C-alpha cells in the first residue's frame, strides 16, 4: 500500500525558514495529517516552543549547541519541525535545558488544547 504524501502550500515556508508564529491550527493539522497522533502533536509543540525560545533569546545555532550539546544541524531540524528525527524525551530535555523557568507545562497545555480541537 502506497503512503499518501501531504502537500504543503507554496507560502508555507518563507526564505526556507519555518515561520511558527504565522501558522494557524488548520495548517498545522494539514502538515501532520488529518488525524495526527498525540505524540506527533507533542513533538510539533516542543519544536515550536524550542524554536520560539531560541528566537526570543536571540541565540545562534552555536549558542544552542553550547547550552544543550545538540549539534547545529539538529537545532536546524528542530526549527524546521523534522519530527521523525527526535524522540519526545530528547525534545523535553532540550526544552528544559533552554527554559529553566517554566518547565514543560505550557507545552503540555497547548498540546491538550490542540488535541481537543482536532478530535472534536
N, C-alpha and C positions, 0 to 999 in steps of 0.2 A: 504494500500500500504506500503510495507516494504521500509525503508530508506536504501539506499546503503551506506556502510561504505567505507571511504577512507583508503587505505592501506599505511602504512609508511614503507619505506625501513629500513632494519635492521641497517644500519650505520647512520641513521638519528639522533639518539641520541648517545652521547658519554659520558660514565660514568653517564648516566641518567640526564645529563645537556644538555640543548638545545644550540647548537652552532650557534649563529645568524650569525656571520661573514662568515661562510663557506657555507651558504645555497644559492644556485643560485635561480633565479626568477622562473624557471620551477618547482623546488621542492616546493617553496612557493605556487605556484598555485596548485600543486598536493595535498598539505596538505589542502588547503582551498577549493578545488574542482575545477572543470573545469571552472565554472563561479562564482567566489566569488563576493559577493556583495561589494559595496563601503564601507559599514560600517565594514564588516569583514576585508577588506584590511586596513582600518584606524585603527582598533583595533590592528591588527597584527603589523603595523608600530609603533604604540605607544608602544606596548610591546617590540618591537625590540629596539627602541630608549631608553626607560627606562632601559632596561637590559644593553645596551651598556654604558649608563651614569653611572649606578651603578658600573659596572666593571671598567670603566675608573677612577672613583673617588676612587676605592678600598673600597667601602662601604660594610659592613656586612649587613645581614638581619635586625639586631638590629639597626644599624645606620640608615637604611632606615626607619624603624619604628619610630625612634625618630624624624626624619626630616619630615615625612609625616603623621604619625599617622596610617599608613597601617600596619596591623599585618604581622609578618614574613611569615605565611602561604600564605597570599595573594601576598606578594612580590615574593615568590617562584612560585606561579601560573602565575604571570606576566612574570617572566623569562622563564617559560615553555610554554608560549603562550596559556594559557587556556582562550580563548577569551570569552566564554559564561559566565564567572564569573564576567565580568566587563562591565560597560557602557562606552561609548565614553567620556562623560563628566567627569567621575571619572578618567579615564586614563589621560585626559588632565590636570586635577587638580594635579595628582601625578607628571606628567612630568614637569609641570610648577613650582611645588614646588622644584623639584630637579635641574632644569635647569632654573635659573633666568636670564641668559644672552641672550639666543637665542630665546625663545618663541617657538611657535608651527609651525612656517612657514616651517622649514626644514622637519618636519614630513609630513605636507600637500603637499609640493612639491614632496616628494618621493612617496606618495600615488597617486598623479595625474599622475606621470610618469608611475607607475605600472599599473594603470587603463588603460592608453593609450596603453601600450604594450599588456595587456591581451585582451582588446576589439578590438585590431587591427586585 
